[in-house]
């Protein structure tokens, strides 16, 4: 099938088998390896991307569902060699460890703050709940989201 969509602000058109996952199109066809495959079952969040501004697990989305829509991956956040402020907040808060879960975690945080500009701790916990991390313990991730949102951080 012919698939046309907007990827990180640029139009993309390619031929893919009908049952192809969005994750596979992003990684294999588009070369965007920031989107990771962890569980392949929608449970870990490593493959999270924004589809029309909404957080989705790309391992559960068929590529055909992106037809005519806008997909944002971690690579699309950086503009002209500059990190997006959410990425900078994660670095400044020390929220980045091994990096495997971070692309999905960062996109989850962005989607959360886009919807709730000054999220509470509980909203942050719910917003990142679908993204599993074995390194950070989440406290620094919560700090990073607060830093990005301009919300007071824990002491």
C-alpha positions in Angstrom: 0.0 0.0 0.0 1.1 3.6 -0.6 1.5 5.4 2.7 1.7 9.2 2.9 2.0 11.1 6.1 3.9 14.0 7.8 6.9 12.8 9.7 8.7 15.3 12.0 7.3 18.2 9.9 8.2 16.7 6.5 6.0 14.8 4.0 6.7 11.1 3.6 5.4 8.8 1.0 6.4 5.2 0.7 5.2 1.7 -0.2 4.7 -0.7 2.7 2.9 -4.0 3.2 -0.6 -3.5 4.7 0.1 -5.2 8.0 3.3 -3.2 8.8 3.5 -1.6 12.2 4.3 2.1 12.4 7.3 1.2 14.6 8.8 -0.8 11.7 8.2 2.0 9.2 9.9 4.5 11.4 12.9 2.4 12.2 13.4 0.3 9.0 12.0 2.5 6.2 12.7 6.0 7.6 15.9 5.2 9.6 14.7 6.8 12.8 16.1 4.5 15.4 15.3 6.8 18.4 12.0 5.0 18.5 12.9 1.7 20.3 11.2 -1.7 20.4 11.1 -3.0 23.9 8.2 -5.4 24.5 6.4 -5.2 21.2 3.1 -5.5 23.1 2.4 -1.8 24.1 3.5 -2.3 27.7 6.8 -0.6 28.0 6.5 2.7 26.1 9.9 2.6 24.5 8.2 2.9 21.1 6.1 5.9 22.0 5.6 8.6 19.4 3.1 11.4 19.0 0.4 10.8 16.4 -1.5 14.0 15.7 -0.2 15.2 19.1 -1.5 12.2 21.0 0.9 9.7 22.6 0.7 6.2 21.1 2.7 3.0 21.2 3.9 2.7 17.7 4.3 -1.1 18.1 0.5 -1.3 18.4 -0.3 1.1 15.5 -0.5 -0.2 12.0 1.3 2.1 9.5 -1.9 2.6 7.5 -3.4 4.3 10.6 -0.8 7.1 10.0 -2.2 7.8 6.5 -2.6 11.6 6.1 -1.6 12.2 9.7 1.3 13.8 11.6 3.9 11.7 13.4 6.4 13.2 15.7 9.4 11.1 16.9 12.2 12.0 19.3 14.3 13.1 16.3 11.6 15.6 15.3 12.0 17.5 18.6 15.5 18.8 17.9 15.4 21.9 15.7 18.4 23.3 13.8 20.8 21.4 16.1 19.2 22.6 19.3 17.5 20.4 21.8 13.8 21.0 22.5 13.3 22.5 26.0 11.9 19.2 27.3 15.1 17.4 26.2 17.2 20.0 28.0 15.0 19.7 31.1 15.7 15.9 31.2 19.4 16.5 30.9 19.5 19.3 33.5 17.4 17.2 36.0 19.7 14.2 35.6 16.8 12.1 34.4 18.6 10.4 31.6 20.4 7.1 32.4 20.9 4.4 29.8 18.7 6.2 27.2 16.6 3.2 26.0 13.3 4.4 27.5 14.1 8.1 27.2 12.7 8.9 23.7 9.3 7.5 24.7 9.5 9.1 28.2 10.4 12.5 26.7 7.5 12.3 24.2 5.1 11.2 27.0 6.2 14.2 29.1 5.8 16.6 26.1 2.3 15.3 25.5 1.4 15.6 29.1 2.6 19.3 29.4 0.9 20.1 26.1 -2.3 19.0 27.7 -1.7 20.2 31.2 0.8 23.1 31.1 1.4 23.0 34.9 0.9 19.4 35.9 0.6 18.2 39.4 2.8 15.3 40.7 -0.1 12.9 40.2 -0.7 14.1 36.7 2.9 13.6 35.9 2.9 10.1 37.4 -0.2 9.2 35.3 1.3 10.9 32.2 4.5 8.8 32.3 2.9 5.6 33.7 3.0 3.8 30.3 6.7 4.3 30.0 8.9 1.8 32.0 12.4 2.7 33.1 14.8 0.4 35.0 17.4 3.1 35.7 16.1 6.4 37.0 13.6 5.5 39.7 11.2 8.2 38.2 11.9 10.9 40.8 14.3 12.7 38.4 11.9 12.3 35.5 9.2 14.0 37.6 11.7 16.8 38.3 12.4 17.1 34.6 8.8 17.5 33.7 8.4 20.1 36.5 11.4 21.9 35.3 10.1 22.0 31.7 6.6 23.1 32.9 8.0 25.8 35.2 6.5 24.0 38.2 8.3 24.1 41.6 10.5 21.0 42.0 10.7 18.8 45.1 13.5 19.8 47.6 
